[in-house]
Amino acid sequence: MSTITPREATQVRAVNESGKQPVVFVHGLWLLAGTWQPWRDEFEKRGFATVAVDWPDDPADVVSARANPEVFAGKRVGQVADHIGEVISGLSRKPVVIGHSFGGLLAQIVAGRGLAAATVAIDPAPARGVLPLPLSALKAASPVLMNPLNRGRAVTLSFEEFRYGFANAVSEAEARALYEAHHVAAPGRPLFQAAAGNFNPFSETKVDRSNPDRGPMLFISGEKDHIVPWAITNASFKAHRKNPAVTEIVEIPGRGHSLVFDAGWPEVAEAAFTFLGTQGVTA
């Protein structure tokens, strides 16, 4: 049975009818696809056609998500990756895939399956084989990992937890605005999968880094990110360097984990545009 939602199907149909280069956006934990709307608007203004994928059972909006947080519980990395692959299979052209946080890990997974024309992984969650585990990352994940029962639950962050993990590099006023506008519950299971990934050879967080059809890949790191610090993003980058396709990394100064949806998102988007342009991936 198809997992594609009517909203996704409408976007896929519009992309195919446009004949333009598709771009697929993938969100991470504690966010929804609507977070990407400014990016979608900018990419479409520059001639691309876009799809923002949901995770399976994602509510349509933040209000609905907060009314029914339990729908997030139990989602797995492999389940979400397969859903993204199904959405991509409906496109008439290979898309650029842009993901943030766990969306950045998922973008690498689908690229490793040969489904992407190019990939941008922004502060990506660690795949199997990525070893650094800085203290800030442990602290940011502790609201989930400190309770084993959270593996099967949906977990909501307090404002203070969101402030530390996502919004440490913006003002308190902006942090509160971002929390109110974007934060929703998230499944705990993916964090447990990532935490155990290096001990499980069959982990769903495993990425095929050797596929010659992977396509060019850019890693973007926020200098002040607590959830995915430079050490993690740089280790992810280094793990891909043997792939015959281009692999690059860039650090955005002064930015935290909210870099794709706070007021500074255009700078991050511009880094993606620059990379795609140098790789000949144009609208």
C-alpha positions as CSV (number, residue, x, y, z in Angstrom):
1,M,0.0,0.0,0.0
2,S,1.3,3.4,-0.9
3,T,2.4,5.7,1.9
4,I,2.3,8.9,-0.3
5,T,-0.1,11.5,1.1
6,P,-2.5,13.5,-1.1
7,R,-0.4,16.6,-0.4
8,E,2.8,14.9,-1.6
9,A,1.0,13.4,-4.6
10,T,-0.2,16.8,-5.6
11,Q,3.3,18.3,-5.3
12,V,4.8,15.4,-7.3
13,R,2.3,15.8,-10.0
14,A,3.0,19.6,-10.2
15,V,6.7,19.0,-10.4
16,N,6.3,16.5,-13.2
17,E,4.0,18.7,-15.1
18,S,6.5,21.6,-14.8
19,G,9.3,19.7,-16.5
20,K,11.7,21.5,-14.1
21,Q,14.6,20.1,-12.0
22,P,13.0,18.7,-8.9
23,V,14.2,19.5,-5.4
24,V,13.0,17.3,-2.5
25,F,13.2,18.7,1.0
26,V,13.4,16.4,4.1
27,H,12.8,17.6,7.6
28,G,14.2,16.2,10.8
29,L,12.9,15.5,14.3
30,W,10.7,18.0,16.1
31,L,9.7,19.8,12.8
32,L,7.3,19.4,10.0
33,A,7.5,19.8,6.2
34,G,6.1,23.3,6.4
35,T,9.3,24.5,7.9
36,W,10.8,24.3,4.4
37,Q,8.2,26.7,2.8
38,P,10.6,29.7,2.5
39,W,13.2,27.5,0.9
40,R,10.6,26.1,-1.5
41,D,9.6,29.6,-2.4
42,E,13.2,30.7,-3.1
43,F,14.0,27.6,-5.1
44,E,10.9,27.9,-7.2
45,K,11.7,31.6,-7.8
46,R,15.0,30.5,-9.2
47,G,13.4,28.0,-11.6
48,F,13.3,24.7,-9.7
49,A,10.2,22.7,-8.8
50,T,9.9,21.4,-5.2
51,V,8.4,18.8,-2.9
52,A,8.6,18.9,0.9
53,V,8.1,15.3,2.1
54,D,6.4,14.2,5.2
55,W,7.4,11.5,7.6
56,P,4.8,8.8,7.6
57,D,1.7,9.9,9.5
58,D,2.9,13.5,9.9
59,P,-0.1,15.8,10.7
60,A,-0.8,18.5,8.1
61,D,0.2,21.4,10.4
62,V,1.6,22.4,13.7
63,V,-1.8,22.9,15.3
64,S,-2.9,19.3,14.4
65,A,0.5,17.9,15.5
66,R,0.2,19.5,18.9
67,A,-3.4,18.2,19.3
68,N,-2.3,14.6,18.4
69,P,1.4,14.2,19.4
70,E,1.0,10.4,19.8
71,V,0.9,9.9,16.0
72,F,4.7,10.5,15.9
73,A,5.5,7.6,18.1
74,G,7.4,4.6,16.8
75,K,8.7,5.9,13.5
76,R,11.9,4.3,12.3
77,V,14.7,5.6,10.1
78,G,14.3,2.8,7.6
79,Q,10.5,3.4,7.4
80,V,11.0,7.1,6.7
81,A,13.8,6.4,4.1
82,D,11.5,4.0,2.3
83,H,8.8,6.6,2.2
84,I,11.1,9.2,0.8
85,G,12.2,6.7,-1.8
86,E,8.6,6.1,-2.8
87,V,7.9,9.8,-3.2
88,I,11.1,10.1,-5.4
89,S,10.0,7.1,-7.5
90,G,7.0,9.2,-8.6
91,L,9.2,11.9,-10.0
92,S,10.0,11.9,-13.7
93,R,13.6,13.2,-13.0
94,K,16.2,12.5,-10.3
95,P,15.8,15.2,-7.7
96,V,18.2,17.3,-5.7
97,V,17.7,16.1,-2.1
98,I,18.1,18.6,0.7
99,G,17.8,17.4,4.3
100,H,18.3,18.9,7.8
101,S,19.3,17.0,10.9
102,F,17.8,13.5,10.7
103,G,16.6,14.7,7.3
104,G,20.3,15.1,6.4
105,L,20.9,11.5,7.3
106,L,17.9,10.4,5.3
107,A,19.2,12.4,2.3
108,Q,22.4,10.5,2.5
109,I,20.6,7.2,2.7
110,V,18.5,7.9,-0.4
111,A,21.5,9.2,-2.3
112,G,23.3,6.0,-1.4
113,R,20.4,4.2,-3.1
114,G,21.2,6.1,-6.3
115,L,18.0,8.2,-6.1
116,A,19.5,11.7,-6.0
117,A,21.0,14.0,-8.7
118,A,22.8,15.8,-5.9
119,T,22.5,16.0,-2.1
120,V,22.8,18.7,0.5
121,A,23.0,17.4,4.1
122,I,22.7,20.2,6.7
123,D,23.8,19.4,10.2
124,P,23.0,15.7,9.5
125,A,22.4,13.2,12.3
126,P,25.2,10.6,12.4
127,A,25.0,7.5,10.2
128,R,26.5,4.2,11.2
129,G,30.3,4.6,11.1
130,V,30.4,8.2,12.3
131,L,32.1,8.0,15.7
132,P,32.5,11.4,17.3
133,L,30.0,12.0,20.2
134,P,30.6,15.5,21.6
135,L,29.1,16.4,25.1
136,S,26.8,19.0,23.6
137,A,25.2,16.3,21.3
138,L,24.7,14.0,24.3
139,K,23.1,16.8,26.3
140,A,20.8,17.8,23.4
141,A,19.7,14.2,23.0
142,S,19.3,13.5,26.7
143,P,15.6,14.5,26.9
144,V,15.0,11.3,24.8
145,L,17.8,9.0,25.5
146,M,17.8,9.3,29.3
147,N,14.5,7.3,29.4
148,P,14.6,3.9,27.6
149,L,10.8,4.0,27.4
150,N,11.1,6.9,25.0
151,R,12.1,4.4,22.3
152,G,8.4,3.8,21.6
153,R,7.1,7.2,22.5
154,A,6.7,10.6,21.0
155,V,8.7,13.2,22.9
156,T,8.0,16.9,23.2
157,L,10.8,19.3,24.1
158,S,10.4,22.0,26.7
159,F,11.3,25.5,25.6
160,E,14.6,25.3,27.5
161,E,15.5,22.0,25.8
162,F,14.6,23.5,22.4
163,R,16.6,26.6,23.2
164,Y,19.7,24.6,24.0
165,G,19.5,22.1,21.1
166,F,18.1,24.2,18.3
167,A,18.1,27.9,19.1
168,N,21.2,28.7,21.1
169,A,22.6,31.0,18.4
170,V,19.6,33.3,18.1
171,S,18.1,35.8,20.6
172,E,15.7,34.6,23.2
173,A,12.8,36.4,21.5
174,E,13.5,34.7,18.2
175,A,14.0,31.3,20.0
176,R,10.5,31.6,21.5
177,A,9.0,32.6,18.2
178,L,10.6,29.6,16.5
179,Y,9.4,27.3,19.3
180,E,5.8,28.5,19.0
181,A,5.8,28.4,15.2
182,H,7.6,25.1,14.5
183,H,8.2,22.8,17.4
184,V,6.2,19.6,17.5
185,A,6.6,16.2,19.2
186,A,9.0,13.7,17.6
187,P,9.5,9.9,17.7
188,G,12.2,8.8,20.1
189,R,13.1,5.7,18.2
190,P,15.4,7.4,15.5
191,L,17.7,8.8,18.3
192,F,18.0,5.3,19.8
193,Q,18.7,3.9,16.4
194,A,21.5,6.5,15.8
195,A,22.9,6.0,19.3
196,A,23.2,2.2,18.8
197,G,24.1,2.4,15.1
198,N,27.8,1.6,15.5
199,F,27.0,-1.5,17.5
200,N,24.5,-2.9,15.0
201,P,25.8,-4.0,11.6
202,F,22.3,-4.1,10.3
203,S,21.4,-0.6,11.6
204,E,18.9,1.4,9.5
205,T,21.2,4.3,9.9
206,K,23.7,2.7,7.6
207,V,24.6,4.7,4.4
208,D,26.0,3.2,1.2
209,R,28.8,5.6,0.7
210,S,30.5,3.7,-2.2
211,N,27.7,3.8,-4.7
212,P,29.1,5.5,-7.8
213,D,25.6,6.8,-8.7
214,R,25.5,8.7,-5.4
215,G,25.9,12.0,-7.1
216,P,27.7,15.2,-5.7
217,M,27.1,15.8,-2.0
218,L,27.5,18.9,0.2
219,F,27.7,18.9,3.9
220,I,26.8,22.1,5.7
221,S,27.6,22.7,9.4
222,G,26.5,25.4,11.7
223,E,29.5,26.6,13.7
224,K,27.5,26.8,17.0
225,D,25.3,23.7,16.6
226,H,24.9,21.8,19.8
227,I,22.9,18.8,18.4
228,V,25.2,18.1,15.5
229,P,28.5,19.9,16.1
230,W,31.3,20.3,13.5
231,A,33.0,17.1,14.7
232,I,30.0,15.0,13.7
233,T,29.3,16.7,10.3
234,N,33.0,16.7,9.5
235,A,33.2,13.0,10.3
236,S,30.2,12.4,8.0
237,F,32.0,14.3,5.3
238,K,35.2,12.3,5.7
239,A,33.4,9.0,5.5
240,H,32.1,9.9,2.0
241,R,35.4,11.2,0.5
242,K,36.3,7.9,-1.2
243,N,33.1,8.1,-3.3
244,P,34.0,9.0,-6.9
245,A,31.5,11.8,-6.9
246,V,32.3,15.3,-5.6
247,T,32.0,15.6,-1.8
248,E,32.4,19.0,-0.1
249,I,31.8,20.6,3.3
250,V,31.2,24.2,4.4
251,E,30.8,25.7,7.8
252,I,28.3,28.6,8.4
253,P,29.8,30.9,11.1
254,G,27.7,31.8,14.1
255,R,24.8,29.4,13.4
256,G,23.1,26.8,15.5
257,H,20.8,23.9,14.6
258,S,17.9,26.2,13.7
259,L,19.9,27.5,10.7
260,V,17.4,26.3,8.1
261,F,14.4,28.0,9.7
262,D,15.6,30.9,11.7
263,A,16.1,34.4,10.2
264,G,19.5,33.5,8.7
265,W,18.2,30.7,6.5
266,P,18.9,32.6,3.2
267,E,22.7,32.3,3.9
268,V,22.4,28.6,4.2
269,A,20.2,28.3,1.1
270,E,22.8,30.4,-0.9
271,A,25.5,27.9,0.1
272,A,23.3,25.2,-1.4
273,F,22.7,27.2,-4.6
274,T,26.4,27.9,-5.0
275,F,27.3,24.2,-4.7
276,L,24.6,23.0,-7.1
277,G,25.7,25.6,-9.6
278,T,29.3,24.5,-9.5
279,Q,28.1,20.9,-10.1
280,G,26.1,21.9,-13.1
281,V,22.7,21.2,-11.4
282,T,20.6,24.0,-12.6
283,A,16.9,24.7,-13.0
